[in-house]
Amino acid sequence: MTLALDVGNSHHALRLETAVALVNAVTGENRGGVPEHLTEAEVGLLAGLAVDLRAVIEALVSGDHDAAAEVLNRLLADSEARPRLLREEAGQWHLAFHDAEADVVRRWTAGFAVAFAAVLGDDSVQRLGCCAAPRCDRVFVDGSQGRTRRFCGVTCQNRVKAAAYRRRGKAVEVR
């Protein structure tokens, strides 16, 4: 199975994007906040999940798939993830990886762990990245066709390009 991350409508792709947003929101030096509708206990548990997901992403980016699999297997076991069909309130069926009564943290843990496990063995894992900008520790999913993304966003990309431009200008002045 190849994940269509560039299409953006795959269930797993959406879970990966959401996981990356959680990791960037609550871990690292550049964190950006947590969802407001959660209890303090849930926020604490999701922060722990984000730390685990960051470890998975960093292991995958560095090519240490064994370390990523170890964390993912623990998350899958802890969340008791197993596929099942659940009927939504609107009457539609959807594929879930948690019990209908599972709390918010267990639901997200199961979904995230399954999404990362699905890409671990295929070439979609190359779409996960850590920002190449100095002093940025954000992670991202590369949805570009050419898989050429190196930065978490335009701000970091522009900052790196501007710094390189200034360095080139100074090198010319020194001559």
C-alpha positions in Angstrom: 0.0 0.0 0.0 1.4 3.4 -0.9 0.1 6.3 1.0 -1.2 9.2 -1.1 0.1 11.9 1.1 0.1 14.4 -1.7 -3.6 13.9 -2.3 -4.4 14.8 1.3 -7.6 12.7 1.6 -6.1 9.5 2.9 -7.2 8.5 6.4 -3.6 7.8 7.4 -2.3 10.9 5.8 -4.7 13.0 7.8 -3.7 11.2 11.0 0.0 11.9 10.2 -0.7 15.6 9.6 -2.6 15.8 12.9 0.1 13.9 14.7 2.7 16.3 13.4 0.6 19.3 14.5 0.3 17.8 18.0 4.1 17.2 18.2 4.8 20.7 17.1 2.2 22.1 19.4 3.4 20.6 22.6 7.0 19.5 22.3 10.3 21.1 21.5 11.5 24.7 21.8 9.1 26.0 19.2 5.9 24.6 20.7 2.7 26.5 19.9 0.1 25.6 22.5 -2.4 22.9 23.2 -6.1 22.4 22.3 -8.4 24.4 24.7 -11.3 21.9 25.0 -9.2 19.3 26.8 -8.8 18.7 30.6 -5.4 19.2 32.2 -5.1 15.4 32.6 -5.8 14.9 28.9 -3.4 17.6 27.9 -0.7 15.9 30.1 -1.4 12.5 28.5 -1.4 14.0 25.0 1.9 15.8 25.7 3.4 12.4 26.6 2.0 11.0 23.4 3.5 13.9 21.5 6.9 13.1 23.0 6.6 9.5 21.8 5.5 10.5 18.4 8.5 12.9 18.1 10.7 10.0 19.0 9.1 7.9 16.2 9.5 10.7 13.6 13.1 11.4 14.5 13.9 7.6 14.4 12.2 7.2 11.0 14.0 10.3 9.6 17.3 9.0 10.8 16.6 5.5 9.4 16.3 3.8 12.8 13.1 1.9 11.9 13.7 -0.6 14.8 13.5 2.2 17.4 10.4 3.6 15.7 8.8 0.1 15.7 9.6 -0.4 19.3 7.8 2.8 20.3 4.9 2.2 17.9 4.4 -1.4 19.2 4.1 0.0 22.8 1.6 2.7 21.6 -0.4 0.1 19.8 -0.5 -2.2 22.8 -1.2 0.6 25.3 -4.1 1.9 23.2 -5.4 -1.6 22.5 -5.7 -0.6 18.9 -7.5 -3.0 16.6 -9.6 -2.2 13.6 -13.3 -2.1 13.8 -16.3 -0.5 12.1 -18.1 2.1 14.2 -21.3 3.8 13.3 -21.2 7.6 13.7 -24.2 9.6 15.1 -25.1 10.5 11.5 -25.5 6.7 10.8 -22.4 6.4 8.6 -19.9 3.7 9.2 -16.2 4.4 9.6 -13.0 2.5 10.3 -11.8 3.1 13.8 -8.9 1.6 15.8 -10.4 2.1 19.3 -13.5 1.1 21.3 -16.5 3.4 21.0 -16.1 4.2 24.7 -12.4 4.9 24.6 -11.3 8.3 26.0 -9.9 11.0 23.7 -6.2 10.1 24.5 -6.7 6.4 23.7 -8.6 7.2 20.5 -5.8 9.5 19.2 -3.1 7.2 20.4 -4.6 4.3 18.5 -5.2 6.3 15.3 -1.7 7.9 15.3 0.1 4.6 16.0 -1.8 2.8 13.3 -1.0 5.6 10.8 2.7 5.6 11.6 2.8 1.8 11.5 1.1 1.8 8.1 3.9 4.0 6.6 6.8 2.3 8.5 7.3 -0.4 5.8 6.7 1.6 2.7 8.3 4.6 0.9 5.9 7.0 2.5 8.1 7.1 5.5 10.4 9.3 3.4 7.8 12.0 3.6 8.4 12.6 7.3 11.0 15.2 8.0 12.6 17.4 10.6 13.1 21.1 9.7 16.5 21.8 8.3 16.6 25.4 9.6 19.0 26.1 12.4 17.3 26.6 15.8 14.1 24.9 14.6 13.0 21.6 15.9 9.6 21.3 14.2 8.6 18.2 12.2 6.5 18.0 9.0 4.9 15.7 6.5 6.2 16.4 3.0 3.2 16.4 0.7 5.1 17.8 -2.3 5.2 15.7 -5.5 9.0 15.7 -5.7 9.5 15.0 -2.0 11.9 17.9 -1.8 10.6 19.7 1.3 13.4 20.5 3.8 11.7 23.1 6.1 8.6 23.1 8.4 7.3 26.1 6.6 7.9 29.2 4.5 9.2 31.2 7.5 12.1 28.9 8.1 12.8 28.5 4.4 12.9 32.3 3.9 15.1 32.8 7.0 17.7 30.3 5.8 17.6 31.7 2.2 18.0 35.3 3.5 21.0 34.2 5.8 22.6 32.5 2.8 22.1 35.6 0.7 23.7 37.8 3.4 26.6 35.4 3.7 27.2 35.6 -0.1 27.1 39.4 0.0 29.7 39.6 2.8 31.9 37.2 0.9 31.8 39.5 -2.1 32.6 42.5 0.0 35.7 40.8 1.6 37.3 40.3 -1.8 
